[in-house]
Amino acid sequence: MATALNSNQIGKMKQLILANPQLEGLVLGAGSLKPKFVLVAEAPGKKEIELGRGFVGPSGQELQQWLDYLGVTREEIYMTATVRARPFREKNDSKRDRPPTKKEIKDFAPFLDAELAQLNNNVMVVLGNTALHRLLGSDYKISEVHGQVIKHEILEYRPTTGKFEFGTKVWAIIPLFHPSFVRRFAKQNRPLAKADLVKLKAYLADK
């Protein structure tokens, strides 16, 4: 599987991670550069940085079931995230996953923007609130828009102003609950997730 970033961009990400004592590992976005859809998540976790691939832990098992239902392979999509390293906090001498900070999301924003600009598609599946807020802003909430098709430009980082602004390309954005959230609260969320996948599969079939 290919990554949409070049060696210079990868080197800059490595420097960024080394400079942040609460980040570790590097998991590159990867997949097809002409994907059936782009999948954007939050950040890798412990298992992902150990193996150097996205979604290989428990949430990856959930995601794999979703992809199987959709009839697509990982090689046919492009998987990336708002932050490409594992954000962690230390508690009782052990590292625990945590959400990325706003600064970390901003630091990694140019790399996500560069990836998305290289991909020959306009369909994006967004997993969870962190990725949704990064791409559409905090007015959108996953609990309100999951399973919908939102045709909209996405936020891109402008280094000259230090702010996020909407770009010009219109994407078809389908927000879904994050697989880890669905697993954690399966009884109430798995039926919702399944209904969203039914809608996504129908949308992909009509493309």
C-alpha positions, -999 to 999 in steps of 0.1 A, spaced: 0 0 0 12 35 -8 14 66 13 5 100 -2 34 118 16 70 122 4 102 115 23 107 152 32 72 154 48 77 121 66 110 134 80 93 166 93 67 144 110 94 124 127 110 156 140 76 168 153 71 136 172 106 136 187 100 172 200 68 161 218 74 139 249 38 129 250 38 114 214 53 82 203 56 61 172 47 70 136 19 53 116 17 67 80 -15 71 61 -17 43 36 -38 26 9 -48 33 -26 -41 67 -41 -73 63 -61 -94 50 -32 -131 40 -31 -132 64 -1 -108 81 23 -111 71 59 -100 97 85 -97 87 122 -83 103 153 -48 89 160 -30 55 163 -30 36 196 -5 13 213 -10 -17 190 -8 5 159 26 20 167 39 -15 176 30 -28 142 33 4 122 -2 1 107 -35 17 113 -64 -1 130 -47 -33 140 -59 -33 177 -94 -41 190 -110 -12 172 -93 -25 140 -112 -58 144 -144 -38 145 -134 -18 115 -125 -49 96 -161 -62 101 -174 -29 87 -151 -31 56 -162 -67 51 -198 -57 51 -191 -28 27 -173 -52 4 -140 -33 3 -105 -41 13 -79 -19 30 -60 -19 -2 -90 -2 -19 -93 27 5 -69 52 20 -67 53 58 -52 83 77 -58 103 109 -57 138 123 -25 129 142 0 103 129 16 94 163 2 80 195 -9 106 220 -4 92 255 -4 101 292 15 83 319 -4 69 349 9 45 375 41 40 354 21 30 323 11 48 291 -25 53 284 -40 65 251 -55 100 252 -72 123 226 -48 146 207 -46 182 218 -57 211 197 -20 220 192 -11 185 181 -39 185 156 -27 218 143 9 206 142 -1 176 120 -27 195 99 -4 204 70 4 167 66 -32 156 65 -40 185 41 -11 173 18 -23 137 19 -59 146 10 -48 169 -18 -30 139 -35 -60 115 -34 -81 110 -65 -115 108 -48 -141 130 -31 -158 105 -7 -146 107 29 -156 85 59 -149 103 91 -146 83 124 -155 101 156 -157 136 168 -120 145 168 -117 139 131 -151 154 124 -142 187 142 -108 188 124 -125 186 90 -158 204 95 -155 224 127 -169 221 162 -205 230 151 -208 194 139 -214 166 164 -211 130 156 -242 121 177 -263 144 154 -248 138 119 -237 101 120 -247 83 88 -255 114 69 -239 125 36 -226 160 41 -214 177 9 -191 204 20 -156 218 18 -132 207 45 -110 228 68 -74 233 58 -46 248 78 -31 281 66 4 286 80 4 322 71 -25 330 94 -22 301 118 -59 294 113 -81 268 97 -101 279 67 -124 260 43 -108 249 10 -124 249 -24 -129 211 -31 -164 198 -21 -163 164 -4 -191 139 3 -184 134 40 -200 105 59 -194 106 96 -195 74 116 -191 66 153 -155 55 160 -151 17 161 -137 18 196 -167 38 208 -190 12 192 -172 -16 209 -172 0 243 -209 7 243 -220 -21 219 -255 -27 231 -267 8 224 -244 18 195 -239 -13 174 -275 -11 159 -268 26 151 -235 17 135 -251 -10 114 -278 13 102 -251 39 92 -232 12 73 -263 2 54 -266 39 43 -229 41 34 -230 9 14 -260 21 -6 -243 54 -12 -211 37 -25 -232 15 -47 -247 45 -64 -214 62 -70 
